């Protein structure tokens, strides 16, 4: 597994101490953290590829790769499954297991010879008939997709961090810890789960307005933010799988009933989480 280099991490910590993280907005904290972190990549399983060969190609332990991606049986991964490879810089070609294809024998054409009765001063006529078998190809059904559906499926689908009533909706004009995400009312101490597999780039209570906070980095410059936690269960640098417990819910630092503050960010820009949730 790739880790932060000691030099880059020390520079990041000194920078945070010098500026004063309590006074920094969340997007500035993201910039500081990203300067010293490495993400992974997603490898799409092709025909003939196994989790063992994928792990050997990227030099990652097979058991660890299975745990990060929530795979119970490494021998049963379907074609098209997207495997998150922590610390990898680019997608590598994985050797496939070649299988021999057995060709079916060609159908023989039968020749039927029919002799007509002999006629005076005429030679018998031989008629050759060939029986050919014509196979009809199955009619392929063409499914037309509407533009509205294709637009909806183009977004990354995330998992709900927990279930509850939404008591605050998204607003771009909100302040830190406010409506730049959504707030979900839950019982204090409820499990908070990762909405997608990724890397923990922040876990602490040093960002003003969020209380105990966890920030996960995913593919395609996507981030998820989990605030107002009673307790964080992960540490900076950890890799987590989709649905894994990362925190226990709490209340806002300013007081009030227990709830989870949840944000989705595309780079430094906060976007409405409901666009990404099912």
Secondary structure, 3 states (H helix, E strand, C coil): CCCCCHHHHHHHHHHHHHHCHHHCCHHHHHHHHHCCCCCCEEEECCCCCCHHHHHHHCCCCHHHHHHHCCCCCCCCCCCCCEEEECCCCCCCCCCCCCCCCCCCCCCCCCEEEEECCCCCCCCCCEEEEECCCCCCCCCCCCCCCCHHHHHHHCCCCECCCCCCEEEECCCCCCCCCCCCCEEEECCCCCEEECCCCEEEEEEECCCCCCCEEEEEECCCCEEEEEEEEEEECCCCCCEECCCCEEEEEEECCCCCCEEEEEEEEECCEEECHHHCEC
